[in-house]
Every structure is written in structure tokens, then in C-alpha cells.
Amino acid sequence: MSPLVNPAALFKLRLRCLRRDLLWPPADWGLDDACRLPSFADVASVPDVLDLWIAWNASGLAVRGVARGVGTSRWCHTTRPEDSDGLQLWIATRPTGESHRAGRYCRRIALLPTGAGRLANKPAAVAATIPRTSEVPVELPTDSVLIESAATADGWRIDAYLTAAALPGWDPLEIPRLGFFAALVDRRLGKVPCFAPPAYPWDGDPTTWAELELTA
């Protein structure tokens, strides 16, 4: 049974997102151990199956997600991004911390390890719907998210570069913080959120998201 109060809501999750000069390609980028986000799986009462790294510069955000213990079988369909296996991100470039409904500066992106290409074996980045949004963001521009993926012995790794074009309202010099949430989606485990219990409305309520401080 889920707790009556989201344990993570008893404090404001404010996480550091470090600046790195090079965000793409993954072979050369600067995502090191200092860019790794702490796990709140125990607080959220979910399986500890996802590791996240994130960094920023004026051109956008770089994200690495590594799923562990989810096996090697994937269900990824670009026409059904909300339900597909992979890593899902919720980003608010101009967070208010007050509105319970996402607006035009909020973006949900599904990063899928497979599902694209003629054989559906290539990774894909697809805009996904945020429930109860008050204003839909502009359409995700083609090629505004660069993505690579690799299968591992018991899961997958996804590397992605979300350019400024993919992030409506992106202006880190004026607003050096982001609303941020992430969840792993897996056909066996279901939706595994990072910062809140599964029963809470994190998929559509920005007040349940963490805050990233864009630091040097």
C-alpha cells in the first residue's frame, strides 16, 4: 500500500546538474561520476534498477540512463511512447513550483532503446503526452534529440543529448534551474519513478518533480 503522504514531498529535492563543455558524442563527453544523480529508490519504495547521469551547457542537456535487472527483451513502439520500455523524462525549463498542471514550458520525452529504423532496432526519442496539461508545448523538432543505445547483460544503456531546440523556454543563464522527473518503463516492472511512489500523479503534476540546479 502506498503511503498517504509522498515521502519525497516532505522535503524539496534539489539536485546539482553540473556544467560540462562537451555533451556529445558519448565517447568524448564529460559525464563522469560527479554527474551521477543519487538514487531515491528506497524513499520512493520502488526497485533500484535505474542509474542516471546528467549535465548541461548553454546548448542543452546530456543524459545517460542505465537500466539493471530488466532482462534483454524490449517492447518499444514509437507510436506508443508512454507505454514503451525505456527512459522517460519530464522537464520544466521555467518551473514555478506552484502549478499542478504542466504548461508550454514543460516537455515529456520518451527515450527508447529500440523501436526506430527499418528493422525497429534503432533507438528513438519521441515526445510523449503529459496528462492534464494546461498548454501543449511546441512540437518536438526533428533531430533535436540525439540518441544512442546499447544492450547490456541484464538491461540497456541510453545516451541522449537534448539540444536547446528540444526544450521550449530553455535559457539557463536567465533561469539556472529546471523542474525534472524521470522514470523507467518496463513491461515486467511497470513504471518505476525516481522521486515519488508509483501511485502519485508525478506523470502530470510538476509540483511532484525534483529541481535541478544548473551549476558550474
BALOBA-1460 file (C-alpha; in Angstrom, 3 decimals):
// residues 216
<rec num="1" residu="m" x="0.000" y="0.000" z="0.000"/>
<rec num="2" residu="s" x="1.330" y="3.454" z="-0.915"/>
<rec num="3" residu="p" x="1.820" y="5.937" z="1.931"/>
<rec num="4" residu="l" x="-0.770" y="8.695" z="2.381"/>
<rec num="5" residu="v" x="1.994" y="11.264" z="2.000"/>
<rec num="6" residu="n" x="4.685" y="11.087" z="-0.631"/>
<rec num="7" residu="p" x="7.881" y="10.722" z="1.485"/>
<rec num="8" residu="a" x="9.811" y="12.777" z="-1.069"/>
<rec num="9" residu="a" x="7.304" y="15.622" z="-0.658"/>
<rec num="10" residu="l" x="8.419" y="16.143" z="2.957"/>
<rec num="11" residu="f" x="11.458" y="17.929" z="1.551"/>
<rec num="12" residu="k" x="12.227" y="19.656" z="-1.728"/>
<rec num="13" residu="l" x="14.545" y="17.559" z="-3.841"/>
<rec num="14" residu="r" x="17.139" y="19.954" z="-5.190"/>
<rec num="15" residu="l" x="19.892" y="18.211" z="-7.147"/>
<rec num="16" residu="r" x="23.033" y="19.571" z="-8.743"/>
<rec num="17" residu="c" x="23.368" y="19.396" z="-12.508"/>
<rec num="18" residu="l" x="26.965" y="20.171" z="-13.418"/>
<rec num="19" residu="r" x="28.126" y="22.069" z="-16.465"/>
<rec num="20" residu="r" x="30.268" y="20.229" z="-18.985"/>
<rec num="21" residu="d" x="31.809" y="21.760" z="-22.113"/>
<rec num="22" residu="l" x="31.251" y="18.712" z="-24.338"/>
<rec num="23" residu="l" x="27.885" y="16.954" z="-24.310"/>
<rec num="24" residu="w" x="28.089" y="14.866" z="-27.494"/>
<rec num="25" residu="p" x="29.179" y="12.329" z="-28.664"/>
<rec num="26" residu="p" x="29.157" y="9.993" z="-25.635"/>
<rec num="27" residu="a" x="32.618" y="8.664" z="-26.453"/>
<rec num="28" residu="d" x="34.063" y="12.123" z="-25.789"/>
<rec num="29" residu="w" x="31.625" y="13.818" z="-23.417"/>
<rec num="30" residu="g" x="32.316" y="14.797" z="-19.826"/>
<rec num="31" residu="l" x="29.672" y="12.865" z="-17.901"/>
<rec num="32" residu="d" x="31.694" y="11.454" z="-15.016"/>
<rec num="33" residu="d" x="30.828" y="10.144" z="-11.555"/>
<rec num="34" residu="a" x="30.243" y="13.704" z="-10.316"/>
<rec num="35" residu="c" x="27.320" y="13.957" z="-12.780"/>
<rec num="36" residu="r" x="25.558" y="10.920" z="-11.365"/>
<rec num="37" residu="l" x="22.281" y="11.607" z="-9.588"/>
<rec num="38" residu="p" x="21.663" y="9.949" z="-6.222"/>
<rec num="39" residu="s" x="19.124" y="7.140" z="-6.028"/>
<rec num="40" residu="f" x="15.894" y="7.725" z="-4.116"/>
<rec num="41" residu="a" x="14.515" y="4.244" z="-4.777"/>
<rec num="42" residu="d" x="14.276" y="3.451" z="-1.056"/>
<rec num="43" residu="v" x="12.436" y="6.734" z="-0.361"/>
<rec num="44" residu="a" x="10.002" y="6.129" z="-3.234"/>
<rec num="45" residu="s" x="9.613" y="2.415" z="-2.366"/>
<rec num="46" residu="v" x="10.479" y="1.250" z="-5.871"/>
<rec num="47" residu="p" x="13.053" y="-1.216" z="-7.238"/>
<rec num="48" residu="d" x="16.558" y="0.235" z="-7.509"/>
<rec num="49" residu="v" x="17.021" y="-0.545" z="-11.203"/>
<rec num="50" residu="l" x="17.971" y="2.783" z="-12.818"/>
<rec num="51" residu="d" x="21.157" y="4.855" z="-12.672"/>
<rec num="52" residu="l" x="21.149" y="8.394" z="-14.086"/>
<rec num="53" residu="w" x="23.842" y="10.868" z="-15.094"/>
<rec num="54" residu="i" x="23.062" y="14.386" z="-16.315"/>
<rec num="55" residu="a" x="24.999" y="17.515" z="-17.337"/>
<rec num="56" residu="w" x="24.279" y="20.791" z="-19.097"/>
<rec num="57" residu="n" x="25.750" y="23.657" z="-21.055"/>
<rec num="58" residu="a" x="24.195" y="26.550" z="-22.936"/>
<rec num="59" residu="s" x="23.391" y="24.250" z="-25.859"/>
<rec num="60" residu="g" x="21.296" y="21.709" z="-23.945"/>
<rec num="61" residu="l" x="21.297" y="18.690" z="-21.640"/>
<rec num="62" residu="a" x="23.106" y="15.360" z="-21.793"/>
<rec num="63" residu="v" x="21.573" y="12.331" z="-20.083"/>
<rec num="64" residu="r" x="22.760" y="8.780" z="-19.537"/>
<rec num="65" residu="g" x="20.393" y="6.137" z="-18.195"/>
<rec num="66" residu="v" x="21.430" y="2.593" z="-17.319"/>
<rec num="67" residu="a" x="18.758" y="0.016" z="-16.519"/>
<rec num="68" residu="r" x="19.737" y="-3.017" z="-14.453"/>
<rec num="69" residu="g" x="17.867" y="-6.237" z="-13.856"/>
<rec num="70" residu="v" x="15.245" y="-5.751" z="-16.569"/>
<rec num="71" residu="g" x="16.373" y="-8.530" z="-18.891"/>
<rec num="72" residu="t" x="17.111" y="-8.324" z="-22.592"/>
<rec num="73" residu="s" x="13.622" y="-8.347" z="-24.130"/>
<rec num="74" residu="r" x="12.298" y="-4.924" z="-25.160"/>
<rec num="75" residu="w" x="8.825" y="-3.655" z="-26.136"/>
<rec num="76" residu="c" x="9.329" y="-0.324" z="-27.886"/>
<rec num="77" residu="h" x="6.876" y="1.333" z="-30.277"/>
<rec num="78" residu="t" x="7.365" y="4.919" z="-31.396"/>
<rec num="79" residu="t" x="3.591" y="5.299" z="-31.835"/>
<rec num="80" residu="r" x="3.042" y="4.369" z="-28.174"/>
<rec num="81" residu="p" x="5.859" y="6.169" z="-26.368"/>
<rec num="82" residu="e" x="4.077" y="6.424" z="-22.997"/>
<rec num="83" residu="d" x="3.867" y="2.618" z="-22.737"/>
<rec num="84" residu="s" x="7.170" y="1.657" z="-24.355"/>
<rec num="85" residu="d" x="10.157" y="0.277" z="-22.497"/>
<rec num="86" residu="g" x="12.850" y="2.860" z="-21.883"/>
<rec num="87" residu="l" x="13.648" y="6.042" z="-20.007"/>
<rec num="88" residu="q" x="11.086" y="8.834" z="-19.745"/>
<rec num="89" residu="l" x="11.979" y="12.403" z="-18.787"/>
<rec num="90" residu="w" x="9.802" y="15.308" z="-17.645"/>
<rec num="91" residu="i" x="11.490" y="18.713" z="-17.876"/>
<rec num="92" residu="a" x="10.179" y="22.161" z="-16.985"/>
<rec num="93" residu="t" x="12.511" y="24.893" z="-18.198"/>
<rec num="94" residu="r" x="10.665" y="27.600" z="-16.258"/>
<rec num="95" residu="p" x="9.442" y="25.903" z="-13.090"/>
<rec num="96" residu="t" x="7.141" y="27.771" z="-10.746"/>
<rec num="97" residu="g" x="6.838" y="25.118" z="-8.060"/>
<rec num="98" residu="e" x="3.174" y="26.059" z="-7.649"/>
<rec num="99" residu="s" x="1.092" y="24.871" z="-10.597"/>
<rec num="100" residu="h" x="-0.211" y="21.289" z="-10.500"/>
<rec num="101" residu="r" x="-0.618" y="21.296" z="-14.285"/>
<rec num="102" residu="a" x="2.147" y="21.273" z="-16.868"/>
<rec num="103" residu="g" x="2.305" y="24.169" z="-19.321"/>
<rec num="104" residu="r" x="4.038" y="25.126" z="-22.541"/>
<rec num="105" residu="y" x="7.488" y="25.131" z="-20.938"/>
<rec num="106" residu="c" x="7.135" y="21.502" z="-19.866"/>
<rec num="107" residu="r" x="8.290" y="18.656" z="-22.063"/>
<rec num="108" residu="r" x="7.980" y="14.886" z="-21.718"/>
<rec num="109" residu="i" x="10.381" y="12.837" z="-23.815"/>
<rec num="110" residu="a" x="10.462" y="9.049" z="-24.112"/>
<rec num="111" residu="l" x="13.951" y="7.712" z="-24.824"/>
<rec num="112" residu="l" x="13.546" y="4.236" z="-26.299"/>
<rec num="113" residu="p" x="16.468" y="1.792" z="-26.654"/>
<rec num="114" residu="t" x="14.885" y="0.288" z="-29.786"/>
<rec num="115" residu="g" x="11.822" y="0.823" z="-31.976"/>
<rec num="116" residu="a" x="13.133" y="3.038" z="-34.783"/>
<rec num="117" residu="g" x="14.608" y="2.221" z="-38.191"/>
<rec num="118" residu="r" x="13.532" y="-0.251" z="-40.852"/>
<rec num="119" residu="l" x="14.116" y="-3.192" z="-38.522"/>
<rec num="120" residu="a" x="12.901" y="-1.333" z="-35.411"/>
<rec num="121" residu="n" x="16.296" y="-1.967" z="-33.801"/>
<rec num="122" residu="k" x="17.481" y="1.628" z="-33.535"/>
<rec num="123" residu="p" x="16.951" y="3.959" z="-30.558"/>
<rec num="124" residu="a" x="14.347" y="6.710" z="-30.705"/>
<rec num="125" residu="a" x="13.444" y="9.922" z="-28.877"/>
<rec num="126" residu="v" x="9.723" y="10.659" z="-29.012"/>
<rec num="127" residu="a" x="7.602" y="13.402" z="-27.467"/>
<rec num="128" residu="a" x="5.050" y="11.919" z="-25.078"/>
<rec num="129" residu="t" x="1.851" y="13.334" z="-23.619"/>
<rec num="130" residu="i" x="1.713" y="14.897" z="-20.170"/>
<rec num="131" residu="p" x="-1.721" y="14.277" z="-18.622"/>
<rec num="132" residu="r" x="-3.895" y="17.273" z="-17.753"/>
<rec num="133" residu="t" x="-1.506" y="19.756" z="-19.357"/>
<rec num="134" residu="s" x="-2.796" y="23.322" z="-19.402"/>
<rec num="135" residu="e" x="-0.941" y="24.182" z="-22.618"/>
<rec num="136" residu="v" x="0.806" y="21.821" z="-25.016"/>
<rec num="137" residu="p" x="4.434" y="22.703" z="-25.860"/>
<rec num="138" residu="v" x="5.568" y="23.226" z="-29.426"/>
<rec num="139" residu="e" x="6.157" y="20.096" z="-31.470"/>
<rec num="140" residu="l" x="9.468" y="18.355" z="-30.831"/>
<rec num="141" residu="p" x="11.715" y="19.370" z="-33.763"/>
<rec num="142" residu="t" x="13.193" y="16.615" z="-35.888"/>
<rec num="143" residu="d" x="16.759" y="15.709" z="-34.880"/>
<rec num="144" residu="s" x="16.630" y="17.962" z="-31.815"/>
<rec num="145" residu="v" x="17.440" y="14.947" z="-29.615"/>
<rec num="146" residu="l" x="20.492" y="12.841" z="-30.426"/>
<rec num="147" residu="i" x="20.404" y="9.330" z="-29.008"/>
<rec num="148" residu="e" x="22.478" y="6.166" z="-28.802"/>
<rec num="149" residu="s" x="21.724" y="2.925" z="-27.009"/>
<rec num="150" residu="a" x="23.335" y="-0.393" z="-26.218"/>
<rec num="151" residu="a" x="22.095" y="-3.666" z="-24.757"/>
<rec num="152" residu="t" x="23.737" y="-4.899" z="-21.571"/>
<rec num="153" residu="a" x="23.748" y="-8.316" z="-19.939"/>
<rec num="154" residu="d" x="20.637" y="-7.530" z="-17.883"/>
<rec num="155" residu="g" x="19.211" y="-4.342" z="-19.373"/>
<rec num="156" residu="w" x="20.159" y="-1.363" z="-21.514"/>
<rec num="157" residu="r" x="22.086" y="1.880" z="-21.630"/>
<rec num="158" residu="i" x="20.752" y="5.046" z="-23.265"/>
<rec num="159" residu="d" x="22.805" y="8.164" z="-24.011"/>
<rec num="160" residu="a" x="20.934" y="11.241" z="-25.193"/>
<rec num="161" residu="y" x="21.650" y="14.868" z="-25.953"/>
<rec num="162" residu="l" x="18.623" y="17.138" z="-25.677"/>
<rec num="163" residu="t" x="19.513" y="20.259" z="-27.617"/>
<rec num="164" residu="a" x="18.072" y="23.658" z="-26.736"/>
<rec num="165" residu="a" x="15.634" y="23.263" z="-29.635"/>
<rec num="166" residu="a" x="14.041" y="20.305" z="-27.814"/>
<rec num="167" residu="l" x="13.493" y="22.315" z="-24.630"/>
<rec num="168" residu="p" x="10.912" y="25.111" z="-25.007"/>
<rec num="169" residu="g" x="11.874" y="28.123" z="-22.914"/>
<rec num="170" residu="w" x="15.472" y="26.970" z="-22.448"/>
<rec num="171" residu="d" x="17.534" y="29.851" z="-21.056"/>
<rec num="172" residu="p" x="19.959" y="28.562" z="-18.392"/>
<rec num="173" residu="l" x="21.634" y="31.944" z="-17.919"/>
<rec num="174" residu="e" x="18.360" y="33.632" z="-17.004"/>
<rec num="175" residu="i" x="16.795" y="30.652" z="-15.216"/>
<rec num="176" residu="p" x="19.539" y="28.336" z="-13.879"/>
<rec num="177" residu="r" x="17.190" y="25.625" z="-12.643"/>
<rec num="178" residu="l" x="14.859" y="23.019" z="-14.088"/>
<rec num="179" residu="g" x="11.903" y="21.007" z="-12.949"/>
<rec num="180" residu="f" x="12.933" y="17.410" z="-13.539"/>
<rec num="181" residu="f" x="11.500" y="13.931" z="-13.210"/>
<rec num="182" residu="a" x="12.496" y="10.574" z="-14.646"/>
<rec num="183" residu="a" x="11.013" y="7.103" z="-14.727"/>
<rec num="184" residu="l" x="11.964" y="3.735" z="-16.114"/>
<rec num="185" residu="v" x="9.232" y="1.948" z="-18.055"/>
<rec num="186" residu="d" x="9.403" y="-1.827" z="-18.332"/>
<rec num="187" residu="r" x="6.765" y="-4.329" z="-19.436"/>
<rec num="188" residu="r" x="7.518" y="-6.574" z="-16.453"/>
<rec num="189" residu="l" x="8.119" y="-3.987" z="-13.713"/>
<rec num="190" residu="g" x="5.721" y="-1.334" z="-14.985"/>
<rec num="191" residu="k" x="6.548" y="2.334" z="-14.384"/>
<rec num="192" residu="v" x="9.361" y="2.865" z="-11.886"/>
<rec num="193" residu="p" x="9.537" y="6.567" z="-10.891"/>
<rec num="194" residu="c" x="12.718" y="8.075" z="-9.494"/>
<rec num="195" residu="f" x="11.437" y="10.548" z="-6.913"/>
<rec num="196" residu="a" x="7.916" y="9.512" z="-5.853"/>
<rec num="197" residu="p" x="5.872" y="6.350" z="-5.210"/>
<rec num="198" residu="p" x="4.184" y="4.876" z="-8.300"/>
<rec num="199" residu="a" x="0.675" y="5.775" z="-7.090"/>
<rec num="200" residu="y" x="1.342" y="9.526" z="-7.044"/>
<rec num="201" residu="p" x="0.478" y="11.812" z="-10.020"/>
<rec num="202" residu="w" x="4.083" y="12.591" z="-10.945"/>
<rec num="203" residu="d" x="3.410" y="11.952" z="-14.632"/>
<rec num="204" residu="g" x="1.262" y="15.096" z="-14.818"/>
<rec num="205" residu="d" x="1.903" y="17.202" z="-11.691"/>
<rec num="206" residu="p" x="5.033" y="19.412" z="-11.831"/>
<rec num="207" residu="t" x="4.901" y="20.049" z="-8.070"/>
<rec num="208" residu="t" x="5.972" y="16.426" z="-7.533"/>
<rec num="209" residu="w" x="9.107" y="16.836" z="-9.667"/>
<rec num="210" residu="a" x="12.600" y="17.431" z="-8.366"/>
<rec num="211" residu="e" x="14.593" y="20.586" z="-9.099"/>
<rec num="212" residu="l" x="17.907" y="20.611" z="-10.919"/>
<rec num="213" residu="e" x="20.286" y="23.448" z="-10.116"/>
<rec num="214" residu="l" x="22.379" y="24.225" z="-13.192"/>
<rec num="215" residu="t" x="25.775" y="24.806" z="-11.583"/>
<rec num="216" residu="a" x="29.310" y="25.240" z="-12.873"/>
